[in-house]
């Protein structure tokens, strides 16, 4: 009975001590998110019956181990799985690879030849050393006559020359063998790197197989070393035609695994985000400690017109965009409950080098209404705007766009569909053929002191000229400051019949200009506030 138990333990130990079975996984599909990717790989190998250790190569260098999923036939049980990017080096080389086997065999032959040459060198060196010592002994023996001494000298000269020549020949042969050995060693490293160049990542599986034979494993996991961003080409031949939008993606990855002929899916989801719904706790109001707040300087942002709310000691600035945020191969776009994904119909090759690979998604004709927009308080140029209705059906994502107008590249813009407006505004570039100027009128502006109050008047003339050969429509915006302090009053003196939004202080003019026509608008307002106060951003 003891013998049977010992034999069973011995067989078990031998089975676990068996050499690992190596196999290489191939990437068959990749779902790429904005900052991650889910890889689907497969591998098929011959498995014996019983317990085996499998080392699956060509796995991404960095992955989320919690996301590893391994599918195997019903006859195979996966006992454990472990990811490693530093597996034992001698196990990484496939001994059955013909190129590696040839180099290894040549290395063994050269090593044996080198060892033999080094032995011959030592023997030759020792013989020369012995000959030199015998010469000293013979020279000290005065019993030799002249004839015998001449014979001895001739023998020494001949033998010494022969030994020196042999020693030099052995050294030259040794150097050649060392060079060959070094070249073969480098060749072995190159072949090994070719075999292992896909990645350092490996999955080590302990499996139990009920029936010997061919087994296929399907592997899925998420890695954070891949990403994609949407970008667009906007082409417009004229303001009377639709915009041709080329919807594209820039895909890059550094997984350590080259994607060759993979089925590619791009998703707007984020597998790494926190999906826990928030909780609201009780909200208790409390007084703020009394101290004097410094006034905040109003800073105007380029391409953006901001509302200004003025108080005596502080400034409140609610921001409102004025419309400057702008909104082959046809991929199948699928609008899911939580995100949008694009199934690419043809397989793609994407190397693991971190370089952006352009992937065409689809081409869209966007019916657009064109007009011009200007906000000279923020920017002195006039912008051509394209307005897109019902834009949600195109599944657009926020991204950068190249603008090609009338066959010429005019710059870049941004498409931002993440808004609540019914119309998506795309900024198609600056039109230098429409000039605009906003200048302060000095004799209509100034400061007056009235008792305990200060009154400042501001007057601006806005001149717009159409230098084009066709009529244009321009939406012109300006603004007046706002106040939430009863001691500060703002009075509009003149606004040239502008439409005024009293909540934001934005003034709007809709202008129709014929070719070579100019129009002048006047905006004038005054601000009255206590003279002992300072409004820093007025």
C-alpha positions as CSV (number, residue, x, y, z in Angstrom):
1,X,0.0,0.0,0.0
2,X,2.9,2.4,0.9
3,X,4.5,1.6,-2.5
4,X,1.3,2.5,-4.3
5,X,1.0,5.8,-2.5
6,X,4.7,6.7,-3.1
7,X,4.3,5.8,-6.8
8,X,1.2,8.0,-7.1
9,X,3.0,10.9,-5.5
10,X,6.0,10.4,-7.7
11,X,3.8,10.4,-10.9
12,X,2.1,13.5,-9.6
13,X,5.4,15.3,-9.0
14,X,6.7,14.2,-12.4
15,X,3.6,15.5,-14.1
16,X,3.9,18.9,-12.5
17,X,7.7,18.9,-13.3
18,X,7.0,18.4,-17.0
19,X,8.4,20.9,-19.4
20,X,5.9,23.7,-20.2
21,X,4.0,23.6,-23.5
22,X,4.5,26.8,-25.4
23,X,2.0,28.3,-27.8
24,X,1.5,31.7,-29.5
25,X,-1.8,33.5,-29.4
26,X,-3.0,35.4,-32.4
27,X,-5.0,38.6,-32.2
28,X,-8.3,38.2,-34.1
29,X,-10.3,41.2,-32.9
30,X,-9.7,44.5,-31.0
31,X,-12.3,46.8,-29.5
32,X,-10.6,50.2,-29.0
33,X,-11.8,52.7,-26.5
34,X,-10.7,56.3,-26.0
35,X,-8.0,55.1,-23.5
36,X,-8.0,51.3,-23.5
37,X,-8.6,48.3,-25.7
38,X,-10.2,44.9,-25.3
39,X,-8.2,42.3,-27.2
40,X,-9.6,38.9,-28.4
41,X,-6.9,36.3,-29.1
42,X,-7.0,32.6,-29.9
43,X,-4.5,29.7,-29.9
44,X,-4.7,26.0,-30.7
45,X,-2.3,23.3,-29.5
46,X,-2.0,19.6,-28.8
47,X,-2.5,18.7,-25.2
48,X,-1.8,15.3,-23.5
49,X,-4.3,13.8,-21.1
50,X,-3.8,14.9,-17.5
51,X,-2.3,18.1,-16.0
52,X,-0.1,20.4,-18.1
53,X,1.4,23.8,-17.8
54,X,0.8,26.0,-20.9
55,X,2.8,29.2,-21.6
56,X,0.8,31.4,-24.0
57,X,3.1,34.0,-25.8
58,X,2.2,37.1,-27.7
59,X,0.2,38.6,-24.9
60,X,0.1,42.4,-24.3
61,X,2.9,43.7,-22.1
62,X,0.5,45.5,-19.8
63,X,-3.0,44.4,-19.1
64,X,-5.6,44.4,-16.3
65,X,-5.3,41.0,-14.8
66,X,-8.8,41.3,-13.4
67,X,-10.3,41.4,-16.9
68,X,-8.6,38.1,-18.2
69,X,-11.2,35.7,-19.5
70,X,-10.2,32.3,-20.9
71,X,-12.7,30.0,-22.8
72,X,-11.8,26.4,-23.3
73,X,-13.7,23.2,-24.4
74,X,-15.7,21.3,-21.8
75,X,-13.1,18.6,-21.5
76,X,-10.5,21.1,-20.3
77,X,-10.5,22.6,-16.8
78,X,-8.3,25.7,-16.3
79,X,-6.9,25.3,-12.8
80,X,-5.1,28.6,-12.6
81,X,-3.9,31.5,-14.7
82,X,-1.1,33.9,-14.2
83,X,0.3,36.9,-16.2
84,X,4.0,37.5,-16.4
85,X,6.2,39.8,-18.4
86,X,9.4,38.2,-17.1
87,X,9.1,34.5,-17.7
88,X,12.2,32.3,-17.3
89,X,14.4,33.1,-20.3
90,X,15.5,29.5,-21.3
91,X,11.8,28.5,-21.5
92,X,11.0,31.3,-23.9
93,X,12.8,29.8,-26.9
94,X,11.0,27.3,-29.0
95,X,13.6,24.5,-29.5
96,X,11.7,23.2,-32.5
97,X,12.3,26.4,-34.5
98,X,14.5,25.4,-37.4
99,X,16.5,28.7,-37.6
100,X,17.3,28.6,-33.8
101,X,18.2,24.8,-34.0
102,X,20.6,25.4,-36.9
103,X,22.4,28.2,-35.0
104,X,22.6,26.2,-31.8
105,X,24.1,23.2,-33.6
106,X,26.7,25.4,-35.3
107,X,27.6,27.0,-31.9
108,X,28.3,23.6,-30.4
109,X,30.6,22.6,-33.3
110,X,32.5,25.9,-33.2
111,X,32.9,25.7,-29.4
112,X,34.5,22.2,-29.7
113,X,36.9,23.4,-32.5
114,X,37.8,26.4,-30.4
115,X,38.6,24.2,-27.4
116,X,40.8,21.9,-29.5
117,X,42.8,24.9,-30.9
118,X,43.3,26.4,-27.4
119,X,44.7,23.0,-26.3
120,X,47.1,22.9,-29.2
121,X,48.2,26.5,-28.3
122,X,49.0,25.4,-24.8
123,X,50.9,22.3,-25.9
124,X,53.0,24.4,-28.4
125,X,53.7,27.0,-25.8
126,X,54.9,24.4,-23.3
127,X,57.1,22.8,-25.9
128,X,58.8,26.1,-26.7
129,X,59.3,26.7,-23.0
130,X,60.9,23.3,-22.6
131,X,63.1,23.8,-25.6
132,X,64.4,27.1,-24.2
133,X,65.3,25.5,-20.9
134,X,67.2,22.7,-22.7
135,X,69.1,25.3,-24.6
136,X,70.3,26.8,-21.3
137,X,71.3,23.4,-20.0
138,X,73.2,22.6,-23.2
139,X,75.0,25.9,-23.2
140,X,76.2,25.3,-19.6
141,X,77.7,21.9,-20.7
142,X,81.2,22.7,-21.7
143,X,81.9,19.0,-22.8
144,X,80.4,19.6,-26.3
145,X,82.7,20.1,-29.2
146,X,82.2,22.6,-31.9
147,X,80.5,20.2,-34.4
148,X,78.1,18.9,-31.8
149,X,77.3,22.5,-30.7
150,X,76.6,23.6,-34.3
151,X,74.2,20.6,-34.7
152,X,72.5,21.6,-31.5
153,X,72.1,25.2,-32.6
154,X,70.7,24.1,-36.0
155,X,68.2,21.8,-34.3
156,X,67.1,24.5,-31.9
157,X,66.7,27.1,-34.7
158,X,64.7,24.8,-36.9
159,X,62.5,23.4,-34.1
160,X,62.0,26.9,-32.5
161,X,60.9,28.3,-35.9
162,X,58.5,25.4,-36.5
163,X,57.0,25.8,-33.0
164,X,56.6,29.6,-33.4
165,X,54.9,29.2,-36.8
166,X,52.5,26.6,-35.3
167,X,51.7,28.8,-32.3
168,X,50.9,31.8,-34.6
169,X,48.7,29.6,-36.8
170,X,46.8,28.4,-33.7
171,X,46.3,32.0,-32.5
172,X,45.0,33.1,-35.9
173,X,42.6,30.1,-36.0
174,X,41.4,30.9,-32.5
175,X,40.6,34.5,-33.4
176,X,38.6,33.4,-36.5
177,X,36.7,30.8,-34.4
178,X,36.0,33.5,-31.8
179,X,34.6,35.8,-34.5
180,X,32.5,33.0,-35.9
181,X,31.3,32.2,-32.4
182,X,30.4,35.8,-31.7
183,X,28.5,36.1,-35.0
184,X,26.5,32.9,-34.3
185,X,25.7,34.2,-30.8
186,X,24.4,37.4,-32.2
187,X,22.4,35.5,-34.8
188,X,20.9,33.4,-32.1
189,X,19.8,36.6,-30.2
190,X,18.3,38.0,-33.4
191,X,16.3,34.8,-34.1
192,X,15.2,34.7,-30.5
193,X,14.0,38.3,-30.7
194,X,12.2,37.5,-33.9
195,X,10.4,34.7,-32.2
196,X,9.7,36.8,-29.1
197,X,9.4,40.3,-30.6
198,X,5.6,40.4,-30.4
199,X,5.6,41.0,-26.6
200,X,7.1,40.2,-23.3
201,X,3.7,39.3,-21.9
202,X,2.8,35.7,-21.3
203,X,-0.1,33.8,-19.7
204,X,0.9,30.8,-17.7
205,X,-2.0,28.3,-17.4
206,X,-2.3,25.1,-15.3
207,X,-4.9,23.0,-17.0
208,X,-6.4,19.5,-16.6
209,X,-7.3,17.8,-19.8
210,X,-9.7,14.7,-19.9
211,X,-8.9,13.7,-23.5
212,X,-5.6,14.1,-25.4
213,X,-5.8,16.0,-28.6
214,X,-6.1,19.4,-30.2
215,X,-7.5,22.2,-27.9
216,X,-8.4,25.8,-28.7
217,X,-8.3,28.6,-26.1
218,X,-10.0,31.9,-26.6
219,X,-8.5,34.7,-24.5
220,X,-10.0,38.2,-23.8
221,X,-8.6,41.0,-21.6
222,X,-8.3,44.8,-21.4
223,X,-5.1,46.7,-21.8
224,X,-4.7,50.5,-21.2
225,X,-1.9,50.9,-23.9
226,X,-4.2,51.6,-26.8
227,X,-6.5,54.6,-27.7
228,X,-8.3,56.4,-30.5
229,X,-9.6,59.9,-31.2
230,X,-12.1,61.0,-33.8
231,X,-11.2,63.7,-36.3
232,X,-12.8,65.0,-39.4
233,X,-12.2,66.5,-42.9
234,X,-14.8,69.1,-43.8
235,X,-14.9,70.0,-47.5
236,X,-17.2,72.7,-48.9
237,X,-17.1,73.8,-52.5
238,X,-19.4,76.8,-51.8
239,X,-22.0,78.1,-49.4
240,X,-24.7,76.8,-51.6
241,X,-23.7,73.1,-51.4
242,X,-23.7,70.6,-48.6
243,X,-20.6,69.9,-46.6
244,X,-18.7,66.7,-47.4
245,X,-17.6,65.3,-44.0
246,X,-15.1,62.5,-43.9
247,X,-15.4,60.9,-40.5
248,X,-12.1,59.4,-39.4
249,X,-10.3,58.0,-36.4
250,X,-6.7,58.0,-35.3
251,X,-5.8,54.7,-33.7
252,X,-2.6,54.0,-31.8
253,X,-1.3,51.2,-29.6
254,X,1.7,50.2,-27.6
255,X,0.5,46.8,-26.4
256,X,3.7,45.0,-27.5
257,X,1.6,43.0,-29.9
258,X,1.3,43.8,-33.6
259,X,-2.3,43.7,-34.8
260,X,-2.3,42.0,-38.1
261,X,-5.5,41.7,-40.1
262,X,-7.7,42.2,-37.0
263,X,-11.4,42.9,-36.9
264,X,-11.4,46.5,-35.5
265,X,-14.2,48.1,-33.5
266,X,-14.0,51.6,-32.1
267,X,-16.1,52.6,-29.1
268,X,-16.8,55.8,-27.3
269,X,-17.1,54.0,-24.0
270,X,-14.6,54.0,-21.2
271,X,-14.1,50.6,-19.4
272,X,-11.9,52.2,-16.7
273,X,-14.4,54.8,-15.5
274,X,-16.2,54.6,-12.1
275,X,-19.7,53.4,-12.7
276,X,-21.0,53.8,-9.2
277,X,-24.0,56.2,-9.1
278,X,-23.5,59.1,-6.8
279,X,-25.3,59.8,-3.5
280,X,-26.5,63.2,-2.3
281,X,-26.0,64.0,1.4
282,X,-27.8,66.6,3.4
283,X,-26.9,70.2,2.4
284,X,-26.6,72.6,5.3
285,X,-26.2,76.3,4.8
286,X,-23.8,78.4,7.0
287,X,-22.5,81.9,7.1
288,X,-19.2,82.8,5.5
289,X,-16.7,84.5,7.8
290,X,-16.8,88.3,7.3
291,X,-13.8,89.7,5.4
292,X,-13.3,91.9,2.4
293,X,-13.1,90.0,-0.9
294,X,-10.7,91.4,-3.6
295,X,-12.3,92.2,-6.9
296,X,-11.7,89.7,-9.7
297,X,-10.3,90.8,-13.0
298,X,-12.4,90.0,-16.0
299,X,-10.4,88.2,-18.6
300,X,-11.7,88.0,-22.2
301,X,-11.1,84.7,-23.9
302,X,-10.2,84.7,-27.6
303,X,-13.1,83.5,-29.8
304,X,-15.5,83.6,-26.9
305,X,-17.8,86.4,-25.8
306,X,-18.5,86.3,-22.0
307,X,-21.3,87.8,-20.0
308,X,-20.1,90.1,-17.2
309,X,-21.9,90.6,-13.9
310,X,-20.6,93.5,-11.9
311,X,-20.8,94.0,-8.2
312,X,-19.1,96.6,-6.0
313,X,-16.6,94.3,-4.3
314,X,-16.8,91.1,-6.4
315,X,-17.5,90.1,-9.9
316,X,-19.7,87.2,-10.9
317,X,-19.0,85.8,-14.4
318,X,-21.5,83.3,-15.8
319,X,-20.0,82.0,-19.0
320,X,-22.0,81.5,-22.2
321,X,-20.6,80.3,-25.5
322,X,-21.5,82.5,-28.5
323,X,-21.3,79.7,-31.0
324,X,-17.5,79.4,-31.6
325,X,-17.5,75.8,-30.3
326,X,-18.0,74.0,-33.6
327,X,-19.6,71.2,-34.2
328,X,-14.2,55.6,-48.8
329,X,-15.1,53.1,-46.2
330,X,-18.3,53.2,-44.3
331,X,-18.1,51.6,-40.9
332,X,-21.3,50.3,-39.3
333,X,-22.1,52.7,-36.4
334,X,-24.1,51.2,-33.6
335,X,-25.8,53.4,-31.1
336,X,-25.9,51.5,-27.8
337,X,-27.6,52.4,-24.6
338,X,-24.5,54.1,-23.2
339,X,-22.1,54.7,-26.1
340,X,-21.5,54.6,-29.8
341,X,-19.4,52.0,-31.5
342,X,-18.1,51.6,-35.1
343,X,-17.5,48.2,-36.7
344,X,-14.9,48.5,-39.4
345,X,-15.8,46.2,-42.3
346,X,-12.3,45.4,-43.4
347,X,-9.4,44.0,-41.3
348,X,-6.6,46.4,-40.3
349,X,-2.9,46.2,-39.6
350,X,-1.8,48.4,-36.6
351,X,1.8,48.0,-35.4
352,X,2.7,48.4,-31.8
353,X,4.7,51.5,-32.2
354,X,2.5,54.2,-30.7
355,X,2.1,55.9,-34.1
356,X,-1.3,57.2,-35.1
357,X,-3.0,55.1,-37.8
358,X,-5.7,56.8,-39.8
359,X,-8.9,54.7,-40.1
360,X,-11.7,55.8,-42.3
361,X,-15.2,55.4,-40.7
362,X,-17.7,56.9,-43.1
363,X,-18.5,59.8,-45.4
364,X,-21.4,62.0,-44.7
365,X,-23.1,64.8,-46.7
366,X,-24.2,67.4,-44.2
367,X,-27.0,69.8,-45.4
368,X,-25.9,73.1,-44.0
369,X,-27.1,76.7,-43.7
370,X,-24.3,79.2,-44.0
371,X,-24.0,82.7,-42.5
372,X,-21.3,84.9,-41.0
373,X,-20.7,85.7,-37.4
374,X,-18.7,88.4,-35.7
375,X,-18.0,89.4,-32.1
376,X,-15.5,92.3,-32.5
377,X,-15.2,92.8,-28.8
378,X,-13.5,89.4,-28.6
379,X,-12.1,88.9,-32.1
380,X,-11.6,91.4,-35.0
381,X,-12.3,88.8,-37.8
382,X,-15.6,87.6,-39.3
383,X,-16.2,83.9,-39.3
384,X,-18.1,81.8,-41.8
385,X,-20.5,79.5,-39.8
386,X,-22.3,76.4,-41.0
387,X,-25.4,75.4,-39.1
388,X,-26.4,71.7,-39.0
389,X,-29.9,70.7,-38.0
390,X,-30.7,67.2,-36.6
391,X,-27.0,66.5,-36.1
392,X,-27.6,63.8,-33.5
393,X,-28.5,61.2,-36.1
394,X,-24.8,61.2,-37.4
395,X,-23.4,60.0,-34.1
396,X,-20.7,62.6,-34.1
397,X,-18.1,62.7,-31.3
398,X,-16.0,65.6,-30.1
399,X,-12.9,66.1,-32.1
400,X,-10.7,68.2,-34.3
401,X,-11.5,68.9,-38.0
402,X,-9.6,70.0,-41.0
403,X,-11.4,72.7,-43.1
404,X,-11.0,72.6,-46.9
405,X,-13.1,75.4,-48.5
406,X,-13.3,75.9,-52.2
407,X,-10.4,73.4,-52.6
408,X,-8.0,75.2,-50.2
409,X,-7.0,74.2,-46.7
410,X,-8.0,77.1,-44.4
411,X,-7.2,75.7,-41.0
412,X,-8.7,73.6,-38.2
413,X,-11.8,73.8,-36.1
414,X,-13.5,71.8,-33.4
415,X,-16.7,69.8,-33.5
416,X,-18.5,69.6,-30.2
417,X,-21.8,67.7,-30.4
418,X,-22.1,67.6,-26.6
419,X,-24.5,70.5,-26.3
420,X,-28.2,71.1,-25.7
421,X,-28.8,73.3,-28.7
422,X,-30.9,72.1,-31.6
423,X,-28.4,73.3,-34.1
424,X,-24.7,72.4,-34.4
425,X,-22.6,75.4,-35.4
426,X,-19.4,74.6,-37.3
427,X,-16.8,77.4,-37.7
428,X,-15.5,77.1,-41.2
429,X,-12.8,79.7,-40.9
430,X,-12.1,83.5,-41.1
431,X,-13.3,85.4,-44.1
432,X,-10.9,88.3,-44.8
433,X,-13.1,89.7,-47.5
434,X,-15.5,91.0,-44.9
435,X,-13.9,93.7,-42.7
436,X,-15.1,94.8,-39.3
437,X,-13.8,97.5,-36.9
438,X,-14.9,98.4,-33.4
439,X,-13.5,101.8,-32.1
440,X,-14.2,103.8,-29.0
441,X,-15.5,107.3,-29.6
442,X,-13.5,109.6,-27.3
443,X,-15.8,112.7,-27.4
444,X,-18.8,110.5,-26.5
445,X,-17.0,108.7,-23.7
446,X,-15.9,110.0,-20.4
447,X,-16.3,110.1,-16.6
448,X,-18.5,112.4,-14.5
449,X,-18.7,112.9,-10.8
450,X,-22.2,113.4,-9.4
451,X,-22.2,114.0,-5.6
452,X,-21.3,110.6,-4.1
453,X,-21.5,108.7,-7.4
454,X,-19.3,108.3,-10.4
455,X,-20.7,108.0,-13.9
456,X,-18.7,106.5,-16.8
457,X,-20.0,106.6,-20.4
458,X,-18.7,104.3,-23.1
459,X,-19.5,104.8,-26.8
460,X,-18.4,102.5,-29.6
461,X,-18.9,102.6,-33.4
462,X,-18.9,99.2,-35.2
463,X,-18.3,99.4,-38.9
464,X,-18.8,96.4,-41.2
465,X,-18.0,96.3,-44.9
466,X,-18.7,93.6,-47.4
467,X,-15.9,93.4,-50.0
468,X,-17.3,90.3,-51.6
469,X,-19.0,90.0,-55.0
470,X,-22.1,88.6,-53.5
471,X,-24.5,89.6,-50.7
472,X,-23.9,88.2,-47.2
473,X,-25.8,87.8,-44.0
474,X,-23.9,88.6,-40.8
475,X,-24.9,87.9,-37.2
476,X,-23.1,90.5,-35.1
477,X,-22.8,90.3,-31.3
478,X,-21.6,92.7,-28.7
479,X,-22.4,93.0,-25.0
480,X,-23.0,95.4,-22.1
481,X,-22.1,94.7,-18.5
482,X,-24.6,93.4,-15.9
483,X,-25.0,94.3,-12.3
484,X,-26.3,92.4,-9.3
485,X,-25.7,95.3,-6.9
486,X,-28.4,98.0,-6.4
487,X,-25.8,100.7,-6.1
488,X,-24.5,100.0,-9.6
489,X,-26.8,100.9,-12.5
490,X,-26.2,100.3,-16.2
491,X,-28.2,102.4,-18.7
492,X,-28.1,101.8,-22.5
493,X,-28.0,105.2,-24.3
494,X,-27.9,103.8,-27.9
495,X,-27.9,100.3,-29.3
496,X,-28.8,100.8,-33.0
497,X,-32.0,98.7,-32.6
498,X,-30.2,95.6,-31.4
499,X,-32.0,92.6,-29.9
500,X,-30.9,92.5,-26.3
501,X,-30.9,89.5,-24.0
502,X,-31.5,91.1,-20.6
503,X,-30.3,88.0,-18.7
504,X,-26.9,87.8,-20.4
505,X,-26.3,91.4,-21.7
506,X,-25.7,90.1,-25.2
507,X,-26.7,92.4,-28.1
508,X,-27.4,90.9,-31.5
509,X,-27.7,92.5,-34.9
510,X,-28.7,90.7,-38.1
511,X,-27.2,92.5,-41.0
512,X,-27.8,92.0,-44.8
513,X,-24.9,93.6,-46.8
514,X,-24.9,93.9,-50.5
515,X,-21.6,93.7,-52.4
516,X,-19.2,96.6,-51.4
517,X,-21.8,97.9,-48.9
518,X,-20.8,99.2,-45.5
519,X,-22.9,99.7,-42.3
520,X,-22.2,101.5,-39.1
521,X,-23.7,100.6,-35.7
522,X,-23.3,102.6,-32.5
523,X,-23.4,101.2,-29.0
524,X,-23.4,103.5,-26.0
525,X,-24.0,102.9,-22.3
526,X,-23.2,104.4,-19.0
527,X,-22.3,102.8,-15.7
528,X,-23.1,104.7,-12.4
529,X,-21.7,103.5,-9.1
530,X,-20.4,105.0,-5.8
531,X,-17.3,107.1,-6.4
532,X,-15.4,105.5,-3.4
533,X,-15.6,102.1,-5.1
534,X,-13.4,100.7,-7.9
535,X,-14.6,98.4,-10.6
536,X,-11.4,96.9,-11.9
537,X,-12.7,95.2,-15.1
538,X,-14.9,98.0,-16.4
